[in-house]
Structures are given as structure tokens and as C-alpha cells.
Amino acid sequence: MKRARSVTLSSGEAWLLRKGEATRARIVDEAARLAAQRGLTAVSLADVAEAVGLSKSGLFKHFDSKEAMQVAVVENVMERFTAHTWTPAADLPTARERLEKVFECWLDWEDMVWSESGCPIIAFSVELDDQPGPVRDLLQHSLKRWRRTLVNQFVDLREPPLTETEAQAAYFQMKSFAMGYMDARRMMGDTDARRSATSAFVSLLERTAKAAA
């Protein structure tokens, strides 16, 4: 059986590959920024090409359709969200500590990462909820995976563990607090929104952890 030969890139080819990857990342970042402000479906390939200083044909080297770009944007945003909220919490020793860290980072995601436009995940969810297709499917799958991650943490919050129904309900409340915070801070201008959201979440943890006591 013949072994496949490895392919070695020349320095010039490697440079072009890195340049292409960097350009693609810049396109996706800019498309995500525009989509958070205008809506995912409102951003055209021409809009993004102009924003990053490419011709439309230059953009087509990286994305051959608007839908392909939208898929990349949703992937990018969800990867960034996970890195920002779950990665700092993943190695903490207890489920409560992990949940507390996730909630803190979830609010930071709104305050620090998307302060100009608001959370794009919420915007995408509202925009795509009645638009079937691969972009909606990807977002739904990503959000279900995120929910599963946090439901698992709630299950482990106490001994004996929460039931699936109890953990699902706790996650629902946690998400409601995070989304309520975003609305209160951005729409209502509530300067106490973060304190209110954090207090509500801590109360949820206390009630849930003691429910079996």
C-alpha cells in the first residue's frame, strides 16, 4: 500500500495561505459587526466588500454566496460567545462556580464585546425564527448545544441532582435574566440593571440549591 506523500508549501504559498485566511477572518468579523447593527439578512456581499476594501469579485474568492457568508458569521459569533462565556468557567471546581462565572461573562459579552450594537445572537434569533434554511438550522443547533451545556451544570448544582425538568426551568430563568438585563440597560437606560440581574440570578441559585434540603 502506497503512503500518501505530504505536501510542503513554499514560503510564498504559505504566505498567500495565511493572507487568505486573514482576509477571510476580516470579512467575517466585519460582516458580523454589520449584521449586529442592521440584521443578518440586510447585509449584502457588496456591503461587506465595501467595508473591508475589497471588490465584490475579491469577496467571491472567499464566499460564493450570501448564505455562505451568513453561515460563517453565525459560526464566528457562536464560537466567540462560547470562548467568552464558557471557556473561563469550564475548569472551575463546582457547578455553582461555573454557573456564576458564565452569568458574569454573559453580561460582559453585552457590555464589553457588543456595546455598540447589542448582542447579535438575540438579533439573529428574532430575525431567523421564521426563516427555515441552513443559517437558521445552524443557529438553532448552536443554541441547543449551549442550553444543554448549562442545563447539565444545573443538574449538578446540588445533591441529589436536579431533574431534567427542574434544570431546564432554571436555565430558562437564567437566560431570561441575561436578556432582561440587556433590555433594561440598552432600551431603558437602567443604570442598576446589572445589579438587579445579578441579584436575581444569585437568588435563583440559592433557591435551586436548597430546594431538596
Residue frames relative to the residue before (quaternion, step in Angstrom):
aa qw qx qy qz dx dy dz
M 1.0000 0.0000 0.0000 0.0000 0.00 0.00 0.00
K 0.3629 -0.7507 0.5084 0.2152 3.56 -0.72 1.05
R 0.3819 -0.7069 0.5469 0.2355 3.52 -1.06 0.80
A 0.4969 -0.6486 0.4830 0.3147 3.54 -1.02 0.80
R 0.4078 -0.7124 0.5167 0.2435 3.52 -0.95 0.88
S 0.4252 -0.6800 0.5284 0.2786 3.56 -0.99 0.80
V 0.3406 -0.7316 0.5591 0.1901 3.53 -1.15 0.70
T 0.1407 -0.7886 0.5962 0.0531 3.54 -0.74 1.08
L 0.2991 -0.7643 0.5484 0.1600 3.54 -0.73 1.08
S 0.4681 -0.6292 0.5343 0.3154 3.52 -1.13 0.64
S 0.6639 -0.4980 0.3553 0.4302 3.59 -1.21 0.32
G 0.6441 0.5242 -0.3193 0.4566 3.57 1.05 -0.73
E 0.6582 0.4992 -0.3057 0.4734 3.57 0.99 -0.85
A 0.6423 0.5197 -0.3205 0.4633 3.57 1.01 -0.82
W 0.6399 0.5218 -0.3221 0.4631 3.57 1.01 -0.79
L 0.6575 0.5041 -0.3099 0.4664 3.58 0.95 -0.83
L 0.6287 0.5305 -0.3318 0.4617 3.57 1.05 -0.78
R 0.6677 0.4895 -0.3029 0.4720 3.59 0.91 -0.91
K 0.6371 0.5265 -0.3262 0.4588 3.56 0.99 -0.81
G 0.6540 0.5167 -0.3099 0.4575 3.58 0.97 -0.86
E 0.6592 0.5025 -0.3066 0.4680 3.56 0.98 -0.85
A 0.6473 0.5151 -0.3148 0.4654 3.57 1.02 -0.82
T 0.6478 0.5116 -0.3168 0.4672 3.58 1.00 -0.81
R 0.6450 0.5154 -0.3237 0.4621 3.57 0.94 -0.85
A 0.6522 0.5096 -0.3171 0.4630 3.59 0.94 -0.85
R 0.6424 0.5174 -0.3194 0.4665 3.59 1.02 -0.78
I 0.6247 0.5322 -0.3289 0.4673 3.58 1.03 -0.79
V 0.6876 0.4831 -0.2897 0.4582 3.57 0.83 -0.98
D 0.6398 0.5251 -0.3290 0.4546 3.60 0.94 -0.83
E 0.6871 0.4716 -0.2852 0.4734 3.57 0.90 -0.91
A 0.6300 0.5224 -0.3330 0.4683 3.58 1.02 -0.76
A 0.6412 0.5132 -0.3245 0.4692 3.59 1.01 -0.76
R 0.6426 0.5205 -0.3253 0.4587 3.59 0.96 -0.82
L 0.6795 0.4787 -0.2874 0.4759 3.58 0.89 -0.91
A 0.6562 0.5208 -0.3114 0.4484 3.58 0.96 -0.86
A 0.6283 0.5322 -0.3388 0.4553 3.59 1.05 -0.72
Q 0.6992 0.4628 -0.2602 0.4787 3.58 1.11 -0.67
R 0.8153 0.2992 -0.1102 0.4833 3.57 0.87 -1.01
G 0.5505 -0.5339 0.4392 0.4679 3.55 1.12 -0.70
L 0.5822 -0.6328 0.3892 0.3304 3.54 -0.99 0.87
T 0.7330 0.4345 -0.2494 0.4601 3.58 0.83 -0.94
A 0.6198 0.5659 -0.3438 0.4212 3.60 1.21 -0.34
V 0.6428 0.5202 -0.3213 0.4615 3.58 1.23 -0.36
S 0.2144 -0.7970 0.5573 0.0910 3.57 -0.69 1.14
L 0.6519 -0.4778 0.4020 0.4303 3.54 -1.29 0.21
A 0.6392 0.5300 -0.3278 0.4506 3.58 1.00 -0.77
D 0.6116 0.5499 -0.3468 0.4509 3.60 1.04 -0.74
V 0.7032 0.4629 -0.2669 0.4691 3.55 0.85 -0.99
A 0.6177 0.5490 -0.3434 0.4461 3.57 0.98 -0.81
E 0.6674 0.4959 -0.2992 0.4682 3.56 0.91 -0.90
A 0.6692 0.5256 -0.3016 0.4300 3.58 0.93 -0.91
V 0.7573 0.3560 -0.2038 0.5082 3.60 1.03 -0.72
G 0.5199 -0.6824 0.3913 0.3330 3.59 1.28 0.08
L 0.5132 0.6062 -0.4398 0.4192 3.56 1.06 0.78
S 0.4883 -0.5791 0.5405 0.3663 3.52 -1.28 0.28
K 0.6269 -0.5300 0.3926 0.4147 3.57 -1.21 0.36
S 0.6324 0.5156 -0.3376 0.4694 3.59 1.06 -0.68
G 0.6198 0.5359 -0.3402 0.4613 3.57 1.12 -0.64
L 0.6421 0.5138 -0.3162 0.4730 3.55 1.07 -0.75
F 0.6310 0.5561 -0.3275 0.4305 3.57 1.07 -0.76
K 0.5449 0.5985 -0.4084 0.4221 3.60 1.19 -0.28
H 0.7377 0.3907 -0.2062 0.5105 3.56 1.19 -0.56
F 0.7872 0.0593 -0.0164 0.6136 3.60 1.09 -0.74
D 0.2527 -0.8110 0.5128 0.1244 3.55 -0.61 1.11
S 0.7814 0.1500 -0.1259 0.5925 3.59 1.28 0.10
K 0.6275 -0.5287 0.4194 0.3884 3.53 -1.28 0.38
E 0.6394 0.5375 -0.3253 0.4432 3.57 1.00 -0.80
A 0.6335 0.5238 -0.3351 0.4604 3.60 0.98 -0.78
M 0.6478 0.5008 -0.3160 0.4793 3.58 1.02 -0.76
Q 0.6412 0.5280 -0.3268 0.4509 3.59 0.98 -0.80
V 0.6218 0.5305 -0.3328 0.4703 3.58 1.01 -0.81
A 0.6630 0.5030 -0.3017 0.4652 3.59 0.93 -0.90
V 0.6346 0.5291 -0.3277 0.4582 3.58 1.03 -0.76
V 0.6665 0.4881 -0.3083 0.4717 3.61 0.87 -0.91
E 0.6312 0.5224 -0.3298 0.4689 3.60 0.97 -0.81
N 0.6685 0.5167 -0.2924 0.4479 3.56 0.89 -0.98
V 0.6851 0.4850 -0.2922 0.4583 3.57 0.83 -0.98
M 0.6831 0.4783 -0.3029 0.4613 3.60 0.89 -0.84
E 0.6209 0.5238 -0.3434 0.4714 3.59 1.05 -0.67
R 0.6625 0.4955 -0.3022 0.4736 3.57 0.96 -0.84
F 0.6321 0.5338 -0.3262 0.4573 3.56 1.02 -0.81
T 0.6630 0.5007 -0.3004 0.4685 3.57 0.90 -0.91
A 0.6586 0.5102 -0.3053 0.4612 3.58 0.94 -0.89
H 0.6953 0.4825 -0.2765 0.4553 3.56 1.01 -0.80
T 0.7944 0.3536 -0.1649 0.4656 3.58 0.92 -0.86
W 0.7749 0.3616 -0.1973 0.4794 3.59 0.87 -0.90
T 0.6189 0.5811 -0.3608 0.3862 3.59 0.89 -0.83
P 0.6852 0.4680 -0.3209 0.4567 3.68 0.82 -0.77
A 0.7098 0.4686 -0.2500 0.4627 3.59 1.18 -0.53
A 0.5339 0.7136 -0.3823 0.2440 3.55 1.11 -0.73
D 0.7763 0.3678 -0.1902 0.4753 3.60 0.92 -0.82
L 0.4200 0.6891 -0.4888 0.3314 3.59 1.19 0.22
P 0.5862 -0.6826 0.3166 0.3002 3.59 -0.93 0.87
T 0.8012 0.2371 -0.1377 0.5319 3.62 1.01 -0.60
A 0.6264 -0.5430 0.4029 0.3878 3.53 -1.25 0.49
R 0.6364 0.5266 -0.3468 0.4444 3.60 0.95 -0.75
E 0.6598 0.4964 -0.3176 0.4662 3.59 0.88 -0.84
R 0.6419 0.5180 -0.3288 0.4600 3.58 1.00 -0.77
L 0.6672 0.4978 -0.3032 0.4639 3.57 0.93 -0.89
E 0.6419 0.5213 -0.3253 0.4587 3.59 0.95 -0.81
K 0.6702 0.4900 -0.3015 0.4688 3.57 0.95 -0.85
V 0.6285 0.5313 -0.3380 0.4566 3.58 0.96 -0.82
F 0.6761 0.4927 -0.3113 0.4508 3.59 0.85 -0.91
E 0.6296 0.5308 -0.3277 0.4632 3.57 0.97 -0.81
C 0.6984 0.4600 -0.2657 0.4796 3.58 0.89 -0.95
W 0.5829 0.5757 -0.3660 0.4414 3.59 1.13 -0.62
L 0.6746 0.4627 -0.2899 0.4968 3.58 0.98 -0.84
D 0.6207 0.5326 -0.3388 0.4651 3.59 1.06 -0.70
W 0.5735 0.5963 -0.3680 0.4243 3.60 1.07 -0.73
E 0.6808 0.4624 -0.2692 0.5002 3.55 1.02 -0.86
D 0.7199 0.4793 -0.2580 0.4306 3.58 0.84 -1.00
M 0.8134 0.3318 -0.1227 0.4617 3.54 0.82 -1.06
V 0.7476 0.4192 -0.2251 0.4633 3.59 0.90 -0.90
W 0.8154 0.1523 -0.0417 0.5569 3.57 0.94 -0.93
S 0.1490 0.8420 -0.5071 0.1084 3.57 1.01 0.78
E 0.6713 0.5148 -0.3098 0.4341 3.61 1.07 -0.65
S 0.8210 0.2808 -0.1032 0.4863 3.57 0.91 -0.89
G 0.4612 -0.6279 0.4884 0.3931 3.56 1.10 -0.61
C 0.6882 -0.5120 0.3270 0.3966 3.55 -1.25 0.43
P 0.3693 -0.7536 0.4945 0.2260 3.62 -0.62 1.06
I 0.5682 0.6035 -0.3988 0.3923 3.61 1.09 -0.51
I 0.6419 0.5020 -0.3197 0.4835 3.57 1.01 -0.80
A 0.6561 0.5148 -0.3100 0.4566 3.57 0.92 -0.92
F 0.6635 0.4988 -0.3083 0.4646 3.58 0.94 -0.89
S 0.6395 0.5429 -0.3311 0.4321 3.59 0.97 -0.84
V 0.6666 0.4867 -0.2980 0.4795 3.57 0.95 -0.90
E 0.6860 0.5156 -0.2797 0.4305 3.54 0.93 -0.95
L 0.7927 0.3647 -0.1572 0.4625 3.57 0.92 -0.96
D 0.4436 0.7430 -0.4461 0.2283 3.60 1.19 -0.22
D 0.7797 0.2531 -0.1658 0.5483 3.60 1.14 -0.49
Q 0.5848 0.5494 -0.3750 0.4643 3.57 1.18 0.60
P 0.1816 -0.8225 0.5289 0.1043 3.63 0.16 1.21
G 0.4292 0.6728 -0.5271 0.2919 3.53 -1.17 0.66
P 0.7476 -0.4413 0.2635 0.4205 3.57 -1.26 0.13
V 0.6283 0.5294 -0.3557 0.4455 3.62 1.04 -0.63
R 0.6635 0.4792 -0.2968 0.4921 3.56 0.93 -0.89
D 0.6329 0.5414 -0.3359 0.4399 3.60 0.95 -0.83
L 0.6585 0.5093 -0.3051 0.4624 3.56 0.97 -0.88
L 0.6627 0.4969 -0.3102 0.4666 3.57 0.90 -0.89
Q 0.6521 0.5152 -0.3149 0.4584 3.58 0.91 -0.90
H 0.6556 0.5091 -0.3120 0.4623 3.59 0.91 -0.90
S 0.6646 0.5092 -0.3032 0.4550 3.58 0.94 -0.89
L 0.6781 0.4856 -0.2904 0.4691 3.57 0.96 -0.86
K 0.6294 0.5144 -0.3399 0.4729 3.58 1.05 -0.66
R 0.6374 0.5154 -0.3280 0.4695 3.59 1.01 -0.73
W 0.6341 0.5194 -0.3156 0.4781 3.58 1.06 -0.79
R 0.6460 0.5122 -0.3161 0.4695 3.57 0.95 -0.86
R 0.6461 0.5266 -0.3206 0.4500 3.57 0.95 -0.87
T 0.6215 0.5487 -0.3363 0.4467 3.58 1.00 -0.81
L 0.7353 0.4191 -0.2454 0.4728 3.57 0.82 -0.95
V 0.5865 0.5514 -0.3740 0.4606 3.59 1.07 -0.61
N 0.6295 0.5344 -0.3318 0.4562 3.58 1.00 -0.78
Q 0.6397 0.5150 -0.3262 0.4682 3.59 1.04 -0.73
F 0.6546 0.4986 -0.3173 0.4713 3.58 0.98 -0.77
V 0.5869 0.5678 -0.3678 0.4449 3.59 1.05 -0.70
D 0.7493 0.4047 -0.1949 0.4867 3.57 0.99 -0.93
L 0.4035 0.7569 -0.4505 0.2476 3.59 1.27 0.04
R 0.8094 0.0753 -0.0139 0.5822 3.58 1.05 -0.65
E 0.3073 -0.6981 0.6065 0.2245 3.52 -1.40 0.07
P 0.4448 -0.2467 -0.8362 0.2052 1.62 -1.37 2.08
P 0.6388 -0.5670 0.3548 0.3802 3.58 -1.13 0.60
L 0.5705 -0.5527 0.4730 0.3812 3.53 -1.26 0.39
T 0.4900 -0.6061 0.5225 0.3457 3.53 -1.20 0.47
E 0.6709 -0.4797 0.3684 0.4291 3.56 -1.26 0.27
T 0.6538 0.5194 -0.3137 0.4521 3.59 0.95 -0.86
E 0.6609 0.5018 -0.3006 0.4701 3.57 0.96 -0.87
A 0.6705 0.4981 -0.2988 0.4616 3.58 0.95 -0.87
Q 0.6240 0.5298 -0.3334 0.4678 3.58 1.03 -0.77
A 0.6638 0.5035 -0.3027 0.4629 3.58 0.94 -0.87
A 0.6446 0.5161 -0.3199 0.4645 3.59 1.01 -0.78
Y 0.6340 0.5130 -0.3271 0.4774 3.57 1.00 -0.80
F 0.6195 0.5550 -0.3377 0.4406 3.59 0.97 -0.87
Q 0.6776 0.4806 -0.2881 0.4763 3.56 0.94 -0.87
M 0.6228 0.5435 -0.3372 0.4506 3.59 0.98 -0.81
K 0.6732 0.4810 -0.2919 0.4799 3.57 0.89 -0.94
S 0.6294 0.5388 -0.3353 0.4485 3.58 1.02 -0.77
F 0.6450 0.5132 -0.3251 0.4635 3.58 1.01 -0.77
A 0.6559 0.5103 -0.3130 0.4599 3.59 0.96 -0.86
M 0.6916 0.4595 -0.2800 0.4818 3.58 0.91 -0.89
G 0.6216 0.5341 -0.3359 0.4642 3.58 1.06 -0.69
Y 0.6134 0.5444 -0.3398 0.4603 3.56 1.07 -0.73
M 0.6619 0.5171 -0.3090 0.4461 3.56 0.89 -0.93
D 0.6592 0.4956 -0.3023 0.4779 3.57 0.98 -0.85
A 0.6783 0.5034 -0.3015 0.4422 3.58 0.85 -0.95
R 0.7023 0.4639 -0.2821 0.4604 3.58 0.90 -0.85
R 0.7581 0.4063 -0.2256 0.4574 3.57 0.77 -1.02
M 0.7619 0.3816 -0.2099 0.4794 3.58 0.77 -0.99
M 0.7846 0.3568 -0.1708 0.4775 3.55 0.86 -0.99
G 0.3653 -0.7557 0.4730 0.2679 3.57 1.26 -0.29
D 0.3055 0.7785 -0.4891 0.2475 3.56 1.17 0.61
T 0.2803 -0.7961 0.5149 0.1501 3.57 -0.41 1.21
D 0.6762 0.4561 -0.2944 0.4981 3.60 1.25 -0.25
A 0.3409 0.7909 -0.4675 0.1994 3.58 1.28 0.09
R 0.6734 0.4966 -0.3218 0.4431 3.58 0.84 -0.86
R 0.6496 0.5068 -0.3251 0.4643 3.58 0.93 -0.81
S 0.6497 0.5179 -0.3164 0.4578 3.58 0.98 -0.82
A 0.6701 0.4986 -0.3009 0.4602 3.58 0.91 -0.93
T 0.6667 0.5006 -0.3039 0.4610 3.58 0.93 -0.89
S 0.6396 0.5220 -0.3217 0.4636 3.58 0.99 -0.82
A 0.6525 0.5090 -0.3129 0.4661 3.58 0.97 -0.85
F 0.6723 0.4965 -0.3039 0.4573 3.58 0.96 -0.83
V 0.6334 0.5177 -0.3343 0.4681 3.59 0.97 -0.80
S 0.6348 0.5212 -0.3277 0.4668 3.60 1.01 -0.78
L 0.6190 0.5384 -0.3344 0.4639 3.57 1.04 -0.78
L 0.6622 0.4989 -0.3075 0.4670 3.59 0.89 -0.91
E 0.6527 0.5179 -0.3203 0.4508 3.58 0.93 -0.88
R 0.6768 0.4918 -0.2971 0.4601 3.58 0.85 -0.97
T 0.6946 0.4946 -0.2805 0.4408 3.54 0.89 -0.98
A 0.6697 0.5069 -0.3000 0.4522 3.57 0.96 -0.85
K 0.7400 0.4166 -0.2223 0.4790 3.61 1.05 -0.71
A 0.4309 0.7549 -0.4364 0.2323 3.57 1.23 -0.26
A 0.7348 0.4118 -0.2378 0.4836 3.58 1.06 -0.70
A 0.4885 0.6928 -0.4230 0.3199 3.55 1.28 -0.15
